[in-house]
Amino acid sequence: MEKDRFLNSRYSRFAAIPSIGAAGVDKIRKAKVTIVGAGGLGSVTAPQLVALGVKYLRIIDQDVVELSNLQRQTMYRDEDIGKSKTLVAKKFLEELNPEVEIDVISESITKKNVHIATDSVDFVVDAVDRFAPRFALNKACLEVDIPYLFGAVSGMSGNAITVKRGSTCVECIFSQADDSKLPTSLEVGIHPSIINIIGSIQVSEATRIMLNEDLLLLNKLHFCDIGTMQFETLHVKTRDDCFCSNI
């Protein structure tokens, strides 16, 4: 029977969810995704998407593994220190699910090369830690009309929003953000739990994209603070003077 097709497969428990089923698993196994960033959020979103069985995953990051990463970036081990994050992540993810094609690019995203993130994929997951590449990704995704899943963490709090053509975009909300004036993770730290929460929210929205379901974070900025256990969804509006109003 159709509902039993994945009964004894790695996807059986996911297919057992009534709203997903075998048909939903089939949709996910056709998806092509880019994750930009192989750090904290990347270490949450990449393994989850690979475990779900996406057809193709592209990971973009220029960094190497450092000792300070190991507290929260769970794709890496002590023996990986000094190695390219993307190459270590590729090996980790291929072992996690050999059915998924993993492609890696060891570069940082700029306005000039942002197409390497958007070319030939269904959507982009933001797992970077600076606004300059976020703004480039936000604009590029809107221009080619694919969803962009924004996520950010700092200290014990984080937020997420889903962006697609016609919705509020990242620049509508954070246009004044200046990387040179924002605190670094060395200054304010990062709690691993908030990374897992925000990353999982991104994957939840990614799943809805792959299943062609309504997206729950369009025009909504979801905020989480595990220091106070405050979880809030803020309704946000498109700015008339933002470039996204004319796309």
Secondary structure as GFF3:
##gff-version 3
##sequence-region A 1 247
A	DSSP	three_ten_helix	2	4	.	.	.	ID=ss1
A	DSSP	alpha_helix	12	15	.	.	.	ID=ss2
A	DSSP	alpha_helix	21	28	.	.	.	ID=ss3
A	DSSP	beta_strand	32	36	.	.	.	ID=ss4
A	DSSP	alpha_helix	40	52	.	.	.	ID=ss5
A	DSSP	beta_strand	56	60	.	.	.	ID=ss6
A	DSSP	three_ten_helix	67	69	.	.	.	ID=ss7
A	DSSP	three_ten_helix	78	80	.	.	.	ID=ss8
A	DSSP	alpha_helix	85	96	.	.	.	ID=ss9
A	DSSP	beta_strand	101	105	.	.	.	ID=ss10
A	DSSP	alpha_helix	115	118	.	.	.	ID=ss11
A	DSSP	beta_strand	123	126	.	.	.	ID=ss12
A	DSSP	alpha_helix	131	144	.	.	.	ID=ss13
A	DSSP	beta_strand	148	154	.	.	.	ID=ss14
A	DSSP	beta_strand	157	163	.	.	.	ID=ss15
A	DSSP	alpha_helix	170	174	.	.	.	ID=ss16
A	DSSP	three_ten_helix	179	181	.	.	.	ID=ss17
A	DSSP	alpha_helix	185	188	.	.	.	ID=ss18
A	DSSP	alpha_helix	192	210	.	.	.	ID=ss19
A	DSSP	beta_strand	220	225	.	.	.	ID=ss20
A	DSSP	beta_strand	230	235	.	.	.	ID=ss21
A	DSSP	three_ten_helix	243	246	.	.	.	ID=ss22
###
